[in-house]
Amino acid sequence: MAIVAAVMVLGRLGAWILVPPAVCLIVGLHFLPLAGVFGQPPYRWAGLLLVVVALAGILACAVGAAQGTVRALVGAGAALVLWGTALRVAGQR
């Protein structure tokens, strides 16, 4: 719901370039409580790193990066964090 709300608000503002960082931020923040709920400390790291990736995307927007650059930065960064987390959690079993 938070992602849908963010997309709707940013879309109405014409700030489409901020959608990928906003989605990444929301996903990152949702990992923080999940770390405790599921007893998975790697989720805390995933959440923190996704927040950092989102902030990097916002900073890229602020300095005038192209929309494709922001998408690539946030998309690749989020993919690396999530794949790394999946490998880490799978390796604990």
N, CA, C and O atoms as a GROMACS GRO file, in nm:
protein
  372
    1MET      N    1   0.083  -0.119   0.000
    1MET     CA    2   0.000   0.000   0.000
    1MET      C    3   0.087   0.125   0.000
    1MET      O    4   0.056   0.223  -0.067
    2ALA      N    5   0.196   0.120   0.075
    2ALA     CA    6   0.285   0.236   0.080
    2ALA      C    7   0.347   0.262  -0.057
    2ALA      O    8   0.363   0.377  -0.098
    3ILE      N    9   0.382   0.155  -0.128
    3ILE     CA   10   0.440   0.172  -0.261
    3ILE      C   11   0.338   0.233  -0.357
    3ILE      O   12   0.370   0.324  -0.433
    4VAL      N   13   0.216   0.184  -0.353
    4VAL     CA   14   0.111   0.238  -0.440
    4VAL      C   15   0.089   0.386  -0.409
    4VAL      O   16   0.077   0.468  -0.500
    5ALA      N   17   0.083   0.420  -0.281
    5ALA     CA   18   0.064   0.560  -0.241
    5ALA      C   19   0.181   0.647  -0.289
    5ALA      O   20   0.160   0.757  -0.339
    6ALA      N   21   0.302   0.598  -0.273
    6ALA     CA   22   0.418   0.675  -0.317
    6ALA      C   23   0.416   0.698  -0.467
    6ALA      O   24   0.444   0.809  -0.514
    7VAL      N   25   0.382   0.594  -0.543
    7VAL     CA   26   0.377   0.608  -0.689
    7VAL      C   27   0.268   0.707  -0.729
    7VAL      O   28   0.288   0.790  -0.818
    8MET      N   29   0.154   0.700  -0.664
    8MET     CA   30   0.045   0.792  -0.696
    8MET      C   31   0.083   0.936  -0.666
    8MET      O   32   0.060   1.025  -0.747
    9VAL      N   33   0.142   0.960  -0.550
    9VAL     CA   34   0.180   1.096  -0.511
    9VAL      C   35   0.290   1.148  -0.602
    9VAL      O   36   0.281   1.260  -0.653
   10LEU      N   37   0.393   1.069  -0.623
   10LEU     CA   38   0.504   1.114  -0.708
   10LEU      C   39   0.457   1.133  -0.852
   10LEU      O   40   0.503   1.224  -0.921
   11GLY      N   41   0.367   1.048  -0.898
   11GLY     CA   42   0.312   1.064  -1.032
   11GLY      C   43   0.235   1.193  -1.048
   11GLY      O   44   0.250   1.264  -1.147
   12ARG      N   45   0.152   1.223  -0.950
   12ARG     CA   46   0.074   1.348  -0.955
   12ARG      C   47   0.165   1.470  -0.952
   12ARG      O   48   0.133   1.574  -1.009
   13LEU      N   49   0.279   1.457  -0.884
   13LEU     CA   50   0.375   1.568  -0.877
   13LEU      C   51   0.465   1.573  -1.001
   13LEU      O   52   0.543   1.667  -1.018
   14GLY      N   53   0.452   1.472  -1.086
   14GLY     CA   54   0.537   1.466  -1.204
   14GLY      C   55   0.682   1.430  -1.171
   14GLY      O   56   0.773   1.459  -1.249
   15ALA      N   57   0.701   1.368  -1.057
   15ALA     CA   58   0.836   1.333  -1.011
   15ALA      C   59   0.862   1.185  -1.033
   15ALA      O   60   0.902   1.114  -0.940
   16TRP      N   61   0.839   1.137  -1.155
   16TRP     CA   62   0.854   0.995  -1.186
   16TRP      C   63   0.996   0.946  -1.159
   16TRP      O   64   1.015   0.829  -1.126
   17ILE      N   65   1.094   1.032  -1.172
   17ILE     CA   66   1.233   0.992  -1.151
   17ILE      C   67   1.256   0.944  -1.007
   17ILE      O   68   1.350   0.868  -0.982
   18LEU      N   69   1.172   0.989  -0.914
   18LEU     CA   70   1.188   0.950  -0.774
   18LEU      C   71   1.117   0.819  -0.738
   18LEU      O   72   1.130   0.772  -0.625
   19VAL      N   73   1.044   0.761  -0.831
   19VAL     CA   74   0.971   0.637  -0.801
   19VAL      C   75   1.066   0.522  -0.764
   19VAL      O   76   1.043   0.458  -0.661
   20PRO      N   77   1.170   0.492  -0.843
   20PRO     CA   78   1.258   0.381  -0.802
   20PRO      C   79   1.323   0.401  -0.664
   20PRO      O   80   1.324   0.307  -0.585
   21PRO      N   81   1.378   0.520  -0.634
   21PRO     CA   82   1.433   0.536  -0.499
   21PRO      C   83   1.326   0.524  -0.389
   21PRO      O   84   1.353   0.470  -0.282
   22ALA      N   85   1.206   0.573  -0.416
   22ALA     CA   86   1.099   0.564  -0.316
   22ALA      C   87   1.060   0.419  -0.290
   22ALA      O   88   1.043   0.379  -0.175
   23VAL      N   89   1.047   0.341  -0.395
   23VAL     CA   90   1.013   0.199  -0.379
   23VAL      C   91   1.124   0.127  -0.303
   23VAL      O   92   1.097   0.046  -0.214
   24CYS      N   93   1.248   0.156  -0.339
   24CYS     CA   94   1.363   0.094  -0.272
   24CYS      C   95   1.364   0.131  -0.123
   24CYS      O   96   1.392   0.046  -0.038
   25LEU      N   97   1.334   0.256  -0.092
   25LEU     CA   98   1.330   0.301   0.047
   25LEU      C   99   1.222   0.227   0.125
   25LEU      O  100   1.246   0.182   0.237
   26ILE      N  101   1.105   0.215   0.067
   26ILE     CA  102   0.994   0.146   0.135
   26ILE      C  103   1.028  -0.001   0.158
   26ILE      O  104   1.005  -0.054   0.267
   27VAL      N  105   1.084  -0.066   0.056
   27VAL     CA  106   1.121  -0.207   0.071
   27VAL      C  107   1.230  -0.221   0.177
   27VAL      O  108   1.225  -0.312   0.260
   28GLY      N  109   1.328  -0.131   0.175
   28GLY     CA  110   1.436  -0.136   0.275
   28GLY      C  111   1.382  -0.119   0.417
   28GLY      O  112   1.420  -0.193   0.507
   29LEU      N  113   1.293  -0.023   0.435
   29LEU     CA  114   1.238   0.000   0.569
   29LEU      C  115   1.154  -0.119   0.617
   29LEU      O  116   1.148  -0.147   0.737
   30HIS      N  117   1.091  -0.190   0.524
   30HIS     CA  118   1.008  -0.302   0.568
   30HIS      C  119   1.094  -0.421   0.613
   30HIS      O  120   1.048  -0.505   0.690
   31PHE      N  121   1.218  -0.428   0.565
   31PHE     CA  122   1.307  -0.536   0.609
   31PHE      C  123   1.351  -0.520   0.754
   31PHE      O  124   1.381  -0.620   0.820
   32LEU      N  125   1.356  -0.398   0.806
   32LEU     CA  126   1.408  -0.376   0.942
   32LEU      C  127   1.326  -0.449   1.048
   32LEU      O  128   1.385  -0.521   1.129
   33PRO      N  129   1.194  -0.435   1.053
   33PRO     CA  130   1.119  -0.512   1.154
   33PRO      C  131   1.117  -0.662   1.123
   33PRO      O  132   1.107  -0.743   1.215
   34LEU      N  133   1.125  -0.698   0.995
   34LEU     CA  134   1.122  -0.840   0.961
   34LEU      C  135   1.243  -0.915   1.016
   34LEU      O  136   1.235  -1.034   1.044
   35ALA      N  137   1.355  -0.845   1.033
   35ALA     CA  138   1.475  -0.909   1.087
   35ALA      C  139   1.446  -0.968   1.224
   35ALA      O  140   1.486  -1.081   1.254
   36GLY      N  141   1.375  -0.893   1.308
   36GLY     CA  142   1.340  -0.942   1.440
   36GLY      C  143   1.230  -1.045   1.438
   36GLY      O  144   1.236  -1.145   1.510
   37VAL      N  145   1.130  -1.022   1.355
   37VAL     CA  146   1.015  -1.113   1.348
   37VAL      C  147   1.060  -1.254   1.306
   37VAL      O  148   1.014  -1.353   1.362
   38PHE      N  149   1.149  -1.260   1.206
   38PHE     CA  150   1.193  -1.390   1.156
   38PHE      C  151   1.327  -1.434   1.214
   38PHE      O  152   1.378  -1.540   1.176
   39GLY      N  153   1.385  -1.356   1.304
   39GLY     CA  154   1.512  -1.393   1.364
   39GLY      C  155   1.624  -1.403   1.261
   39GLY      O  156   1.708  -1.493   1.268
   40GLN      N  157   1.625  -1.312   1.166
   40GLN     CA  158   1.723  -1.314   1.057
   40GLN      C  159   1.802  -1.183   1.057
   40GLN      O  160   1.760  -1.086   0.993
   41PRO      N  161   1.915  -1.176   1.127
   41PRO     CA  162   1.996  -1.054   1.126
   41PRO      C  163   2.036  -1.007   0.986
   41PRO      O  164   2.049  -0.886   0.965
   42PRO      N  165   2.055  -1.097   0.888
   42PRO     CA  166   2.087  -1.046   0.753
   42PRO      C  167   1.978  -0.954   0.696
   42PRO      O  168   2.008  -0.869   0.612
   43TYR      N  169   1.854  -0.971   0.739
   43TYR     CA  170   1.748  -0.883   0.692
   43TYR      C  171   1.770  -0.740   0.739
   43TYR      O  172   1.735  -0.645   0.669
   44ARG      N  173   1.827  -0.725   0.857
   44ARG     CA  174   1.857  -0.590   0.907
   44ARG      C  175   1.959  -0.523   0.815
   44ARG      O  176   1.944  -0.407   0.779
   45TRP      N  177   2.063  -0.599   0.779
   45TRP     CA  178   2.164  -0.546   0.687
   45TRP      C  179   2.102  -0.516   0.552
   45TRP      O  180   2.132  -0.413   0.491
   46ALA      N  181   2.016  -0.603   0.505
   46ALA     CA  182   1.950  -0.580   0.376
   46ALA      C  183   1.869  -0.450   0.381
   46ALA      O  184   1.875  -0.368   0.290
   47GLY      N  185   1.795  -0.433   0.488
   47GLY     CA  186   1.715  -0.312   0.504
   47GLY      C  187   1.801  -0.186   0.504
   47GLY      O  188   1.772  -0.089   0.435
   48LEU      N  189   1.906  -0.189   0.583
   48LEU     CA  190   1.995  -0.072   0.591
   48LEU      C  191   2.061  -0.043   0.457
   48LEU      O  192   2.069   0.072   0.416
   49LEU      N  193   2.108  -0.147   0.389
   49LEU     CA  194   2.173  -0.127   0.260
   49LEU      C  195   2.074  -0.079   0.153
   49LEU      O  196   2.110   0.002   0.068
   50LEU      N  197   1.952  -0.127   0.157
   50LEU     CA  198   1.851  -0.078   0.062
   50LEU      C  199   1.818   0.068   0.087
   50LEU      O  200   1.794   0.144  -0.007
   51VAL      N  201   1.815   0.108   0.213
   51VAL     CA  202   1.794   0.250   0.245
   51VAL      C  203   1.910   0.333   0.188
   51VAL      O  204   1.887   0.440   0.133
   52VAL      N  205   2.032   0.284   0.202
   52VAL     CA  206   2.148   0.354   0.147
   52VAL      C  207   2.137   0.364  -0.005
   52VAL      O  208   2.165   0.470  -0.062
   53VAL      N  209   2.097   0.257  -0.071
   53VAL     CA  210   2.079   0.258  -0.216
   53VAL      C  211   1.972   0.361  -0.255
   53VAL      O  212   1.990   0.436  -0.351
   54ALA      N  213   1.862   0.363  -0.181
   54ALA     CA  214   1.755   0.459  -0.208
   54ALA      C  215   1.806   0.603  -0.193
   54ALA      O  216   1.776   0.689  -0.275
   55LEU      N  217   1.882   0.628  -0.087
   55LEU     CA  218   1.936   0.762  -0.065
   55LEU      C  219   2.034   0.800  -0.175
   55LEU      O  220   2.040   0.916  -0.216
   56ALA      N  221   2.111   0.703  -0.224
   56ALA     CA  222   2.201   0.730  -0.336
   56ALA      C  223   2.120   0.768  -0.461
   56ALA      O  224   2.161   0.857  -0.536
   57GLY      N  225   2.008   0.702  -0.482
   57GLY     CA  226   1.921   0.737  -0.594
   57GLY      C  227   1.863   0.876  -0.581
   57GLY      O  228   1.854   0.951  -0.678
   58ILE      N  229   1.823   0.912  -0.460
   58ILE     CA  230   1.769   1.046  -0.436
   58ILE      C  231   1.878   1.151  -0.458
   58ILE      O  232   1.853   1.256  -0.516
   59LEU      N  233   1.998   1.121  -0.411
   59LEU     CA  234   2.111   1.213  -0.431
   59LEU      C  235   2.141   1.227  -0.581
   59LEU      O  236   2.168   1.338  -0.628
   60ALA      N  237   2.136   1.117  -0.654
   60ALA     CA  238   2.158   1.123  -0.798
   60ALA      C  239   2.053   1.213  -0.865
   60ALA      O  240   2.086   1.290  -0.956
   61CYS      N  241   1.930   1.203  -0.820
   61CYS     CA  242   1.825   1.291  -0.873
   61CYS      C  243   1.857   1.437  -0.841
   61CYS      O  244   1.840   1.524  -0.926
   62ALA      N  245   1.902   1.461  -0.720
   62ALA     CA  246   1.930   1.597  -0.675
   62ALA      C  247   2.043   1.663  -0.755
   62ALA      O  248   2.043   1.785  -0.774
   63VAL      N  249   2.138   1.584  -0.802
   63VAL     CA  250   2.248   1.641  -0.879
   63VAL      C  251   2.220   1.641  -1.029
   63VAL      O  252   2.306   1.677  -1.109
   64GLY      N  253   2.100   1.600  -1.068
   64GLY     CA  254   2.058   1.610  -1.207
   64GLY      C  255   2.087   1.490  -1.294
   64GLY      O  256   2.095   1.503  -1.416
   65ALA      N  257   2.102   1.373  -1.234
   65ALA     CA  258   2.126   1.252  -1.314
   65ALA      C  259   2.005   1.221  -1.402
   65ALA      O  260   1.892   1.254  -1.366
   66ALA      N  261   2.030   1.160  -1.514
   66ALA     CA  262   1.922   1.120  -1.604
   66ALA      C  263   1.837   1.010  -1.540
   66ALA      O  264   1.884   0.936  -1.453
   67GLN      N  265   1.713   1.000  -1.585
   67GLN     CA  266   1.623   0.900  -1.528
   67GLN      C  267   1.678   0.759  -1.546
   67GLN      O  268   1.666   0.677  -1.454
   68GLY      N  269   1.736   0.729  -1.660
   68GLY     CA  270   1.794   0.597  -1.682
   68GLY      C  271   1.909   0.568  -1.587
   68GLY      O  272   1.926   0.454  -1.544
   69THR      N  273   1.986   0.668  -1.556
   69THR     CA  274   2.098   0.652  -1.462
   69THR      C  275   2.045   0.621  -1.322
   69THR      O  276   2.097   0.533  -1.253
   70VAL      N  277   1.942   0.693  -1.282
   70VAL     CA  278   1.884   0.669  -1.150
   70VAL      C  279   1.826   0.529  -1.142
   70VAL      O  280   1.846   0.458  -1.044
   71ARG      N  281   1.754   0.488  -1.247
   71ARG     CA  282   1.697   0.353  -1.250
   71ARG      C  283   1.805   0.246  -1.243
   71ARG      O  284   1.791   0.148  -1.170
   72ALA      N  285   1.912   0.266  -1.319
   72ALA     CA  286   2.021   0.168  -1.321
   72ALA      C  287   2.090   0.162  -1.185
   72ALA      O  288   2.120   0.054  -1.136
   73LEU      N  289   2.115   0.277  -1.124
   73LEU     CA  290   2.180   0.282  -0.993
   73LEU      C  291   2.097   0.211  -0.888
   73LEU      O  292   2.146   0.125  -0.815
   74VAL      N  293   1.970   0.247  -0.881
   74VAL     CA  294   1.882   0.189  -0.779
   74VAL      C  295   1.853   0.042  -0.810
   74VAL      O  296   1.856  -0.042  -0.720
   75GLY      N  297   1.826   0.012  -0.935
   75GLY     CA  298   1.794  -0.127  -0.972
   75GLY      C  299   1.910  -0.222  -0.948
   75GLY      O  300   1.893  -0.328  -0.888
   76ALA      N  301   2.028  -0.183  -0.994
   76ALA     CA  302   2.146  -0.268  -0.975
   76ALA      C  303   2.183  -0.278  -0.828
   76ALA      O  304   2.217  -0.386  -0.780
   77GLY      N  305   2.178  -0.166  -0.758
   77GLY     CA  306   2.211  -0.168  -0.615
   77GLY      C  307   2.116  -0.256  -0.536
   77GLY      O  308   2.160  -0.335  -0.452
   78ALA      N  309   1.987  -0.242  -0.562
   78ALA     CA  310   1.888  -0.324  -0.492
   78ALA      C  311   1.904  -0.471  -0.526
   78ALA      O  312   1.894  -0.556  -0.438
   79ALA      N  313   1.931  -0.500  -0.653
   79ALA     CA  314   1.950  -0.640  -0.694
   79ALA      C  315   2.069  -0.702  -0.621
   79ALA      O  316   2.060  -0.814  -0.572
   80LEU      N  317   2.179  -0.629  -0.614
   80LEU     CA  318   2.297  -0.681  -0.544
   80LEU      C  319   2.268  -0.708  -0.397
   80LEU      O  320   2.307  -0.811  -0.343
   81VAL      N  321   2.200  -0.614  -0.334
   81VAL     CA  322   2.167  -0.630  -0.191
   81VAL      C  323   2.076  -0.752  -0.172
   81VAL      O  324   2.101  -0.834  -0.083
   82LEU      N  325   1.972  -0.763  -0.252
   82LEU     CA  326   1.876  -0.873  -0.234
   82LEU      C  327   1.936  -1.008  -0.268
   82LEU      O  328   1.911  -1.106  -0.199
   83TRP      N  329   2.016  -1.016  -0.375
   83TRP     CA  330   2.082  -1.142  -0.409
   83TRP      C  331   2.182  -1.180  -0.300
   83TRP      O  332   2.191  -1.296  -0.260
   84GLY      N  333   2.256  -1.082  -0.253
   84GLY     CA  334   2.353  -1.109  -0.145
   84GLY      C  335   2.283  -1.159  -0.019
   84GLY      O  336   2.331  -1.250   0.048
   85THR      N  337   2.170  -1.098   0.013
   85THR     CA  338   2.094  -1.141   0.130
   85THR      C  339   2.040  -1.282   0.112
   85THR      O  340   2.046  -1.364   0.204
   86ALA      N  341   1.988  -1.311  -0.008
   86ALA     CA  342   1.936  -1.446  -0.034
   86ALA      C  343   2.046  -1.550  -0.021
   86ALA      O  344   2.025  -1.656   0.038
   87LEU      N  345   2.162  -1.521  -0.076
   87LEU     CA  346   2.274  -1.616  -0.064
   87LEU      C  347   2.318  -1.633   0.080
   87LEU      O  348   2.350  -1.744   0.123
   88ARG      N  349   2.320  -1.524   0.155
   88ARG     CA  350   2.360  -1.530   0.296
   88ARG      C  351   2.261  -1.613   0.378
   88ARG      O  352   2.301  -1.698   0.457
   89VAL      N  353   2.133  -1.586   0.358
   89VAL     CA  354   2.031  -1.660   0.435
   89VAL      C  355   2.030  -1.807   0.393
   89VAL      O  356   2.016  -1.895   0.479
   90ALA      N  357   2.043  -1.835   0.265
   90ALA     CA  358   2.045  -1.973   0.218
   90ALA      C  359   2.168  -2.047   0.271
   90ALA      O  360   2.163  -2.167   0.298
   91GLY      N  361   2.278  -1.975   0.286
   91GLY     CA  362   2.401  -2.035   0.338
   91GLY      C  363   2.394  -2.069   0.486
   91GLY      O  364   2.477  -2.145   0.536
   92GLN      N  365   2.296  -2.015   0.558
   92GLN     CA  366   2.282  -2.042   0.701
   92GLN      C  367   2.211  -2.175   0.725
   92GLN      O  368   2.211  -2.224   0.838
   93ARG      N  369   2.152  -2.233   0.625
   93ARG     CA  370   2.074  -2.354   0.644
   93ARG      C  371   2.160  -2.476   0.642
   93ARG      O  372   2.110  -2.588   0.657
   0.00000   0.00000   0.00000
